[in-house]
Amino acid sequence: MTQEVQMHKKKVKMYLLSVDNNISQKLNLIDSLQRLSISYHFKSEIDEALAQIYNDFAKNGLTIEAEECCDLHLVSLLFRLLRQKGYYISSDVFNKFKNKKGKFDEIIIVQDVQGMWSLYEAAQLRVHGEDILEEAHEFTYNKLKSITNQLSQSLADQINQSLGQPLYKAVPRMRAKSYMSFYKEAPSHDNVLLSFAKLDFNMLQKWYRKEVGINTKWWRESDFARKAPYARDRVVEVFTWPYAMNSEPEYSTARLMTTKVTACLSLLDDTYDIYGTVEELELFTEAIQRWDISYIASLPECFKVVFNAILEFWAEMDSLTAENGESSYVLQHLKQIFCNLARAYLVEEKWCHEGHIPTYDDYKVNGVQTSAFPVMLSVFIASVKEFATKEILDWFSNIPPILEATSLICRIINDLASHKFEQQRDHVASAVECCMKQYGLSQEEAYEFINKDINYYWKNINEEYLKLIKDMPEALLDLFVNLARISEFMYANFEDRYTNCQLLKDHIMALLLDPIVV
Ligand SMILES: CC(C)=CCC/C(C)=C/CC/C(C)=C/COP(=O)(O)OP(=O)(O)O
């Protein structure tokens, strides 16, 4: 398989070079490579190609030939691929598709389904104040929705998938399998690309199974299902989060460590939410701040099981990040971030115990921490030498806007999905109840408010990405975007697929068990 992959790789590289002078072919090829999830094999070639296109664009305006300049699909694709890469392209490029009244020209656009769909995808990368893209999003969403019944089955399926979760907001590798079946049907498809994508998918699938196996062994041997029976038993499901963060082979260690910590966090969340009383949890939280298990000697055994899991995990992180046998600054950062989470869980428990409904704003301040993303991200970052610099960890510890945005997307989208179920038991008020109370809204109005908030935080992510890309590694910034993407997937349509894991089963089978027939 490895040999075959190498052979295909060579062919695709040659293909990429051969379309050097044709911007349309080049952009479409890059788009296919990304959608098929094989673009990571051609990072430098794609980087170079996009840099070249951007430089030409920045120097001379839109240099594609006059005719192509009015090709809505091409302009939208160019805009999306460049913005996704962190290049700022003005949304004014879409002005030419408006009529004299300043509206999107229905007569031209509605006939061009591909162009309309591409514009819809491009509009997902909008930042604050880009009214033209806001309008484009609404216009294309409504038009596409209204015409899907007139399209071929394959095109309608693709567009419906995209209307449910746009390409930019989907975890790339989780879309790859379905894209392969659509791609196969396209008359212009390339067999080399398709076979390469299938082989690569199957090869990586074996790799992921090994990773999941390692953590499953640890989870079983630790006997958490028996020792902490109140907690969700989700060692396979937790893998979906780090897998979404970055699924490339070179980040295997980071995935392993992040999966393990997420499993520990799941135990911890249930210990706070379901198991402990407020008094016990106060003591437990204090013990975590002191990093001293002897402080909870009087508490039931389950607390010690969870505490020990945490201590063992941190010892492992210590040996991974130590320098010359000494604990490094990395571990101090990690512990601090973890202690913040424990304190935030306690705040929630106290609110719940007192029957207090905080304001939506206060809830969100605490919610950044209870999303658990600061811990998951810091563990991933700490496991990658190139990322774990003091500068990056200091920046991260101050909760930069991109971290706040991705954490809050997860927090509030999770609450939309799970608040009804959670409110049936003793659970802290969710974003929905807090929002209803602060603004005097009905439940439906609160849903609408929160959905707008989710869009607001996506724009923050897009804006921050464009700013930060100058100083930070792209793969680091992609972790933040990918966590927002997996949150969108995990809690889509008011379902909590993590807790209600039957809903996740088919996806897990597709990602980990069923190979693609080559
Ligand atoms: C908070 C969140 C969605 C985190 C996602 C990342 C993640 C898998 C963290 C570890 C496990 C966890 C806390 C899941 C959410 O449970 P829950 O739905 O019971 O969370 P809650 O008790 O905070 O509502």
The ligand as an SDF file (V2000), in Angstrom:
LIG
                    3D

 24 23  0  0  0  0  0  0  0  0999 V2000
  -18.5880   20.5340   27.2530 C   0  0  0  0  0  0  0  0  0  0  0  0
  -18.2980   19.8510   25.9940 C   0  0  0  0  0  0  0  0  0  0  0  0
  -19.3900   19.7380   25.0410 C   0  0  0  0  0  0  0  0  0  0  0  0
  -17.0730   19.3990   25.7420 C   0  0  0  0  0  0  0  0  0  0  0  0
  -16.6450   18.7010   24.5390 C   0  0  0  0  0  0  0  0  0  0  0  0
  -15.2450   18.2000   24.6830 C   0  0  0  0  0  0  0  0  0  0  0  0
  -15.1630   16.9480   25.4590 C   0  0  0  0  0  0  0  0  0  0  0  0
  -15.4750   15.6810   24.7530 C   0  0  0  0  0  0  0  0  0  0  0  0
  -14.8610   16.9890   26.7390 C   0  0  0  0  0  0  0  0  0  0  0  0
  -14.7930   15.8230   27.6370 C   0  0  0  0  0  0  0  0  0  0  0  0
  -16.0930   15.1800   27.9230 C   0  0  0  0  0  0  0  0  0  0  0  0
  -17.2130   16.1330   28.1230 C   0  0  0  0  0  0  0  0  0  0  0  0
  -17.1070   17.0970   29.2150 C   0  0  0  0  0  0  0  0  0  0  0  0
  -18.2590   16.0510   27.3030 C   0  0  0  0  0  0  0  0  0  0  0  0
  -19.4460   16.9210   27.4110 C   0  0  0  0  0  0  0  0  0  0  0  0
  -20.3510   16.3930   28.2720 O   0  0  0  0  0  0  0  0  0  0  0  0
  -21.7150   17.1600   28.6290 P   0  0  0  0  0  0  0  0  0  0  0  0
  -22.5040   17.3320   27.3840 O   0  0  0  0  0  0  0  0  0  0  0  0
  -22.3440   16.4410   29.7510 O   0  0  0  0  0  0  0  0  0  0  0  0
  -21.1080   18.5430   29.0810 O   0  0  0  0  0  0  0  0  0  0  0  0
  -21.6820   19.5090   30.2010 P   0  0  0  0  0  0  0  0  0  0  0  0
  -21.8270   18.6920   31.4320 O   0  0  0  0  0  0  0  0  0  0  0  0
  -20.6200   20.5480   30.3480 O   0  0  0  0  0  0  0  0  0  0  0  0
  -22.9650   20.0180   29.6540 O   0  0  0  0  0  0  0  0  0  0  0  0
  1  2  1  0
  2  3  1  0
  2  4  2  0
  4  5  1  0
  5  6  1  0
  6  7  1  0
  7  8  1  0
  7  9  2  0
  9 10  1  0
 10 11  1  0
 11 12  1  0
 12 13  1  0
 12 14  2  0
 14 15  1  0
 15 16  1  0
 16 17  1  0
 17 18  2  0
 17 19  1  0
 17 20  1  0
 20 21  1  0
 21 22  2  0
 21 23  1  0
 21 24  1  0
M  END
$$$$
